[in-house]
Amino acid sequence: MKKLSLLILFSFCFSQAQTYSDFQEQVKAQSEKSRQEGMSMLLSGGLAFVGGAYGWSSAKKPVEKAFYSIAQSLGLLAIGYGAEAYYLKQDDEIFLQVLTLDSLTSAQKDQMVQSYLRERKDREESLVWIRRVSFGLSGLLNLVEASQVKDQTLQNFLYVTAGVQLVWAFTF
């Protein structure tokens, strides 16, 4: 979800770029921010993983072990996301690199940037709707399943999961 909100923020920021030089400045600033966020995710993910491993080894009850196992999994996921943000170039950086290598005039670069940003905006709008529908349907499915189970613990879990998914569906 954080990645999507950042994607929407990027879209808003980049949609204001009208020239190649504006786009270039924004991409450089965003690249630095992405590297900083990537490093923070690497560090916090590492802490969550190590803390989860310590908790898992000292936990006595299965429920506690499950909680610490989830913490470890989330830590590993955060490490993966952080590595992606820190080490890999984003699409905008790659596009900027292509524009820099070619012998285009400033006017041609401006036109290409404007066209690229229009296409990206259309793609992001479609992505938002796809995610809304996916999370919404998943939330509805969990509501239906929760209404059909007898076990109160499972029912509560499904209702909470459905609630979270439906909230996410409406926040995209």
Beta strands, then each sheet from edge to edge (+ up, - down):
end
